[in-house]
Amino acid sequence: MIKSQESTLRKFRNSLELRRFIKEKYGAKILLAFSGGKDAIAAWLALRDDGFEILPYHMTLVPGMSFVEESLSRYEAFFGAKIVRVTHPSFFRWLCNLVFQPPERCAVIESYRLPSLTYEDQIAVVRQRLGEKASGVLVASGVRAADSPYRRHACDKYGALRELRLQVWPIYDWGISEVEKAIVGSGCRLSIEYELFGRSFDGIDYRFLEPIKRVFPEDYKRILDWFPLADLELFRRGERSAHA
């Protein structure tokens, strides 16, 4: 049902026309999924420049990461807005699937019957925390069609505005050059995550664990608190444990 309805969604000539349309129809308030990545920053800048009142939220991948919190605090200061924090659905999924868990913890985790949360579940939590001002407003994200074939296909098939789901991609037609131009022109600096990983923090595999262990050992220990066998990602690359 949703698929057939969404196939008729409005198309736009460009993202500027899209942003003007949603502001006129839905008002100036808008939720923004803010990962801390370059596309999310660019989306925030574009919406800010068009006069939107942005209500940002961040889905925390692993609780307690100091480098993530430091970056979010800096973005709050730069944009002058509080970023609501909620836990990323992947965190619960990893626990439910016993990712990097030793045998003695498996039964304990399973006994808690953790929920299989979705993005929509956590967005509902964000709306609840923000109260009336977030009721019925669109949720924006920095998705760009040029970022991957999958996103190009989704944009072509469904459009950049999915009104039934209250979702919008306000910079869907931007290329990387436009993203970089917006960020450089604003004076906003990318987070240290780009120095560490070349992107925002997005997993607990080797790409992320090795730099975290090397640069932020206390954060690495926090990851091991939740996922004790994450060291295996380093073992299989021939590296010694942080606790060896």
Phi, psi and omega in degrees: 000311180298319182299314182293324179289319183289340179293345181259011183297152182297140174257154182233151179290326180198174184288334177296316177298320177300312183296321178295321180296311184291329178293320180291320185277320188252350182095178188277343180282139178206136173282146179229120173287113187244102179281339188095357179279170186298322180292322177294321177296315181298320178297318178299315181296316181296316179293320178298315181295335179268007173086019178281150169266108190266131178247090186277148172221154181232133175265112185281120186289313176226122182301143171089010180283114185294323183290329176291314182296322178298317179295316180298320179297323179291321177292325176299318178293320182293314184270346180070039181215144177280132178261118178289134178255131169225164182277138180291139177304330180298328180299314179291323179297317179298317179295314180299326180270006175060037180293127179055037179252135175287158184306321184292344179263345186299312182296323179296312179299316181295329180293337180282344180049057182298143181287151173268086186280151177247172175300320181297322177300315183286328174295323176298324176296318178300313180300320180297318181292325182277341175077211188302326185292344179258002183289122175076005181275156179292155173252117180261152172215164184274028180296132178236137181299327184283355186287329181196157176302323180298315181290325175300315180297316181296320180293317179294323185280317187251344185086170183272355178234116179247088190294327179298329180259000182057042181241141178216146176246091191288348176233037188302331184259009180283142169268174182296329180295323178290323177298311181297319180298317180296317183290313179298316181296332181279339184085006179281135180263143174292155182288166178296343178301328179288329175289323183281313190241347186079010181191180177284156181300121192214023179173177177235040173260183188304323182306327183258322185294317183298310178296324179295315179301320184286320188258325182232072185300328179291323175293323177298320178296324178294323176298318179293333175299321181273324186228077190303330183266015177298337175304335181299332176298326178276323179303316185289347174262006177085017180260154181276154179296151175295339183251011182289000000 
